[in-house]
């Protein structure tokens, strides 16, 4: 190769690199699509809209919410997996599609580590253990004792993978013989619990706490590591004798695999700064949601840890992966 050809290639490469850096510096130049794997009006949808509104102000471009519910979040996850890794298509995901689906399916459609770029941790949901007030149990130890005294007679409902595996863990760790009744969402499970067709469930504060306030349900424990400020009288799992609860009901932002580091850094900064806004924090607290901004590497470590926890819990609970 001649000296002139080598020099020409070096110049072209340098120009391309400078152009790419300029493009990254200008990001974002158009609206960003944020896919939510729950329907409009759900707790996650509300949180996504609150956070994205503030992050939009920081980025200087709108973040447009697209709702794609179904298949425990796998439909939304596949949408983002197939999208261009340019930072204009993002997924705000719970541990259902990123931890649960990959271990609940014999042949999962995606790898939550290899097929996605972690962008920003958003925070943790306040899931609670609920039971019907008609039952003679006002604490989780009392419920466990009652269930043991009535083997095979009680049922627990679940509206998502977190609810299913969380109660499966409680049943397994406590030696309970209870029927598992899965639903396509928390609302129908709540309806059946109100009707007495199921006796207990692990669900979010948004769906269960209104029934506690109405005198229909009793909140027995929270899965958070500390008590919720919105329900300070409800103890943690550790406080009621289950200190090794393995599931963290988390929420994070992801993009397709291969996103440029510059774009990821800019997005992480925007979401992290948004979560530190006092007004946004108050709005999230109203949803009983705890913001936990972090770097992408921390979110990636959480995904790997929870993937293993879900896999171990699935085995311990005696549940089998489905086709």
FENKAUR-V632363 format. One record per backbone hydrogen bond with DSSP energy under -0.5 kcal/mol. CO is the residue of the C=O (numbers start at 1). NH is the residue of the N-H. If there is no record, write none. Layout:
co,nh
CO,NH
CO,NH
This chain:
co,nh
2,6
3,7
4,8
5,9
6,10
7,11
8,12
9,13
10,14
11,15
12,16
13,17
14,18
15,19
16,20
17,21
18,22
19,23
20,24
21,25
22,26
23,27
24,27
32,34
32,64
33,35
33,90
34,66
35,92
36,68
37,70
39,42
42,46
43,47
44,48
45,49
46,50
47,51
48,52
49,53
50,54
51,55
52,56
53,57
54,58
55,59
56,60
56,61
62,32
62,64
63,65
64,34
66,36
66,68
70,73
70,75
71,74
73,77
74,78
75,79
76,80
77,81
78,82
80,83
84,86
85,260
88,33
89,256
90,35
91,93
91,254
92,37
93,252
94,98
95,99
95,100
96,101
99,103
100,103
100,104
101,105
104,322
105,108
110,112
111,115
115,257
116,118
117,255
120,253
122,292
123,251
124,290
125,127
126,205
127,223
128,130
128,203
129,220
129,221
130,201
131,218
132,135
135,137
139,143
140,144
141,145
142,146
143,147
144,148
145,149
146,150
147,150
148,151
150,153
150,154
154,179
155,199
155,200
156,181
157,202
158,183
160,164
161,165
162,166
163,167
164,168
165,169
166,170
167,171
168,172
169,173
170,174
171,175
171,176
172,175
176,178
177,152
179,156
180,182
181,158
185,189
186,190
187,191
188,192
189,193
190,194
191,195
192,197
192,198
193,196
199,132
200,157
201,130
201,203
203,128
204,208
205,209
208,211
208,212
209,213
210,214
211,216
211,217
212,215
216,133
218,131
218,220
220,140
221,129
222,237
228,231
231,234
233,235
235,222
236,240
237,242
238,241
242,245
247,249
248,250
249,125
250,95
251,122
251,123
252,93
253,119
253,120
254,91
255,117
256,259
260,264
261,265
262,266
263,267
264,268
265,269
266,270
267,271
268,272
269,273
270,274
271,275
272,276
273,276
274,277
277,281
278,282
279,283
280,284
281,285
282,286
283,287
284,287
284,289
285,288
288,126
289,291
290,124
294,121
295,298
295,299
296,300
297,301
298,302
299,303
300,304
301,305
302,306
303,307
304,308
305,309
306,310
307,311
308,312
309,313
310,314
311,315
312,316
313,317
314,319
315,318
322,106
